[in-house]
Each structure stands twice: as structure tokens, then as C-alpha cells.
Amino acid sequence: MKLNLKIWRQKNADTKGEMVSYPLNGIEEDMSFLEMLDVLNEQLINKGEEPVEFDHDCREGICGTCSLMINGRAHGPDTRITACQLHMRSFKDGDEIVIEPWRAKAFPVVKDLIVDRSAFDRIQQAGGYISVNTSGRPVDANAIPIEKEMADKAFNAATCIGCGACVAACKNASAMLFTSAKVSQFALLPQGQVEATERVQNMVRQMDLEGFGNCTNTGACEVECPKGISLENIARMNREYLGASVKG
């Protein structure tokens, strides 16, 4: 398979970037998208050129670090997958593939295709935790009865991997889907009620401080989310926030 790659190259956040074209031959359709980038980098290194920097870790669709904008879509043309789960059989011989980093003020470019997503970490740190009894007489969490419907919804919210596709897909670069998933996974369970009021207020406040945009309910975030996090979580977070505001 022959391809023409157009890749965003940028030395750091303070340097102006540009799209650079790379012709690439000998790509097999069973290769993953990241394996294809590995082939490109090997060729660049052999020619004495600087390889393209991109994030990756598990390459199993679990960690979310492989985030890329591919032909204008977060994680590429397929749905419910991360970039590392995308395979080259999704493309045709002779295709041009445009590869960019996430585009958001709150995700500054580190280098090439790598962005700094520590804003998500700070949102999580603002309230993504629960009180734990460490007195020596803790109550086993398995002994607390929870309705299956609530447990399932909490589990589904907890599947968010924090990749940032929701932000990249949103025209306003909103982090509402991510934040609401992290709020919901605790708000739906009895263990999360102790900090419930402070949690939603602190996490929403931190989200705003990081410079993410507002949600306008276009739904692009849910469509592009590799884990299918539902917009219902945003509605739930809004209710939690309103309730917390009334409590004062």
C-alpha cells in the first residue's frame, strides 16, 4: 500500500508548526495505525531525519494516550476505537492521510503530535476521590447493596480513559463529557455521597479554570468517544451542580 501522509510538525508550544508531506510505501493492511507510524519513523531515522513524535503506551485501547486527529476525526474513521486500534485496512492504496494533534487551548502542543493533557489530571484531582474509612474497622464495599441499574451506569461512566477525543471533537473544545463521567462514576454510588457537593463544584470550577469551552449539546463528543460515554452524564452533572449550588 502506498500512502501520502501529511503530518503536523511542531518543535514545541512556542514554535510555529506546519504540515509536512511524507510519501510512504510498503504498508500492509493488517498493520495498526501506530505501526504504520513506526515504519515511517524508522525510515526517517535511517535517512538521518528527526522522527515524528507521538504518544502511545498500551496499544490496546486502554490508556488513551495514542490520541490523534486523523483526516479530521478524533482517532480516525472508525467508531468506538482508539488510534492504536485503527488498522490500515480502513484506508485504500494511494490515500492521503492528514494527521494532527488535538486542537484545544487547554491541550498545548508539546511536540509534533503530542499534547499536554495534564488539565484532565487537575480536574480529576479537584474532586475525583471518595472518603475511605481507615480506622481499622472498615465496612466492606461489597456489603453495601447497590441497584444493578445504578452500578451499571457508574461502571459505564468509569470506562472513560481520559483520551480527550471529546474535547478535540467539540467545536468549543468543551471538557464536559470527561468531567461529567468522572463526576457520575461517584455520584451514582453511595460511597460517593460524602464529597458529592464539593466534588461537582470543585471539578467544574477547575474545568473552567483550565480554559475549556462551553457545551452546546451538538453530541460530537459522544460520537467520537472511543468508549461511548453517554451525554446523559452531562445532564447528570448539571443536575448535581444545580443541587450543590442550592445547598450553598
Stockholm file with secondary structure:
# STOCKHOLM 1.0

chainA/1-248         MKLNLKIWRQKNADTKGEMVSYPLNGIEEDMSFLEMLDVLNEQLINKGEEPVEFDHDCREGICGTCSLMINGRAHGPDTRITACQLHMRSFKDGDEIVIEPWRAKAFPVVKDLIVDRSAFDRIQQAGGYISVNTSGRPVDANAIPIEKEMADKAFNAATCIGCGACVAACKNASAMLFTSAKVSQFALLPQGQVEATERVQNMVRQMDLEGFGNCTNTGACEVECPKGISLENIARMNREYLGASVKG
#=GR chainA/1-248 SS CCEEEEEEECSSTTSCCEEEEEEECCCCTTSBHHHHHHHHHHHHHHTTCCCCCCCCSCSSSSSCTTCCEETTEETCSSSSCCGGGCBGGGSCTTCEEEEECCCCTTSCEEETTEECCHHHHHHHHHHCCCCCCCSSCCCCGGGSCCCHHHHHHHHHHHTCCCCCHHHHHSTTCBCHHHHHHHHHHHHTSGGGSTTHHHHHHHHHHHHHHTTCBCCCCCCHHHHHCTTCCCTHHHHHHHHHHHHHHHHC
#=GC SS_cons         CCEEEEEEECSSTTSCCEEEEEEECCCCTTSBHHHHHHHHHHHHHHTTCCCCCCCCSCSSSSSCTTCCEETTEETCSSSSCCGGGCBGGGSCTTCEEEEECCCCTTSCEEETTEECCHHHHHHHHHHCCCCCCCSSCCCCGGGSCCCHHHHHHHHHHHTCCCCCHHHHHSTTCBCHHHHHHHHHHHHTSGGGSTTHHHHHHHHHHHHHHTTCBCCCCCCHHHHHCTTCCCTHHHHHHHHHHHHHHHHC
//
